Amino acid sequence: MSEPTTDHLVRPRQSVRTVANRPAPVAPVDARDTARAMIGRLLARVAADTAPAGAERDCLRLAIEILHAPSPRDASARLDDAAQTWARDGVSIVVVGALHAALREVLNRLGRADMASARRHYDIAAARLVGELLNTMSTTIIGACVHQFDRAEDGHPASYEAALSALLEGQPVSEIEHRYGVSISERYRVLALATQPDRHSGEDDIIGKDLRAQRLRHALSARTGHATLSKLSATGGTALIPATEVAATGVEHLVAEIGRAAHLSISATVVEASIADIAAAAERAHELLDIAQRLELPAGLYGFDELALEYQLTRPGPAVAHLRALLAPLDDHPELLATLRCHIATGLNRRRTGKTLNLHPNTVDYRLRRIAELTGFHAHRYPDLWYLRSALVVHSVRSARP
C-alpha cells in the first residue's frame, strides 16, 4: 500500500532570523505597498483637516502623487516645475514648513495606531517612506530656492539699482550703459509702488521684510524681463519698464499679477516718459502715489489722468489757501474729517461708510449734518461735494507736510 501523499502540507524551509535567540518575524513582501497606501490616506486626511491654501495645498497634493508614483522619476518633472514656481514666488520656506508639519502629523497618527506585531512591519516601512518622501521633496524645493537666489545674484540687481539711481540723477546714458552693463531704452513706463501684506494671506506674519522684497523683485522680473530697472524694498519702490515691454493698457493687469505672485497689496502710479525726462517722471509718479495714499484710495494702478485734479490742487496758489480754509472748522473734530474722507471714498454710500468705520448709518447721517453746519457745505449736494472733495485733497496733503 502506497504512502499517502503530503505534498499539500509540505512547505519549503525558509531561513529564520533571530533576535535574542528568538525567531524574528519576516516583513511581508508587500509591506511598502501597504505602508504607501496607509500614508496616502493619512496625508489626505491631514490635508482635509488643516485645509491649506495656495502653494501649501499644491505641495501636499504633489506629495501624495509622488508617493504613489511607480518610480521617483515619474513625478520628478512636476516637482521640479512646482519647486521653481515656489522659489520664484518666494514661498519655498513656507511650503517646506507645511510639508514637515503634515508629515509629522502623519507619523503622530501612525504612532497612535495599533502597534501589534502583525502591523509593526508596516509601521516601520511607513516611517521609512515618510523619511524618503520628506528628503526628496525638501531637497528639491530648497535646491530650487538656492538656484533662484543664485540666478538673481547673477542678474546683478545691485547694478540695476545703481543704473536706476544714475538715471534719476541725470547722468549721461552712455556712461551708465558702459559702467553698469545695462541697456537703456528710449521710453519707459515709470511705476511708483507702495506695498502692504495681503490681508487675505496669513503667511506674511512669519515672512521677513528681506524675503518679501525678494518676492516682489522676482515677481516683477519674471513678468517684465531683465530690461526693467528697479529699486524695490518690502514697502515698494520705483520700477522703469521699457515702453516696448508692456503696453499702456496692460500695466494695470501687470500690477495685479505682481501683487498676486508676491502676496502683496500694491498701490501704484504710472507716468510714461522719454529717457530725457525720466527723473521728472519718477518724481511726478511718487507725488501721485503720495496723493493716492493720503486719500486712502483702494489698492490698484492710477495714472496721471485719474489724479490730475488732485495733483493740481496740491500745487501752490491762492486757490489752495481758500480750499484749505474751507475745512478749518473741522480741525478740532477729527472724527468728522475721518467720516467725510471715508464717505467720499465709499462713493457716498452711508451703509458702506458705517460698515468701514464701525458706525450705525444714523450716526453717519448725524456726522454729515454736523459737517454741513460747521462748513456750510452739504456732502449730498453735487456743487458742495466738489468743493468738499477738493478741500479734502488739499487738507490731506498739506496737513501732512511740515
Secondary structure, 3 states (H helix, E strand, C coil): CCCCCCHHHCCCCCCCCEECCEECCCCCCCHHHHHHHHHHHHHHHHHHHHCCCHHHHHHHHHHHHHHHCCCHHHHHHHHHHHHHHHHHCCCHHHHHHHHHHHHHHHHHHHHCCCCCHHHHHHHHHHHHHHHHHHHHHHHHHHHHHHHHHHHHHHCCHHHHHHHHHHHHCCCCHHHHHHHHCCCCCCEEEEEEEEEEECCCCHHHHCCCHHHHHHHHHHHHHHHHCCCCEEEEECCEEEEEEECCCCCHHHHHHHHHHHHHHHCEEEEEEEEEEEHHHHHHHHHHHHHHHHHHHHCCCCCEEEEHHHHHHHHHHCCCCHHHHHHHHHCHHHCCCHHHHHHHHHHHHCCCCHHHHHHHHCCCHHHHHHHHHHHHHHHCCCCCCHHHHHHHHHHHHHHHHHCCCC
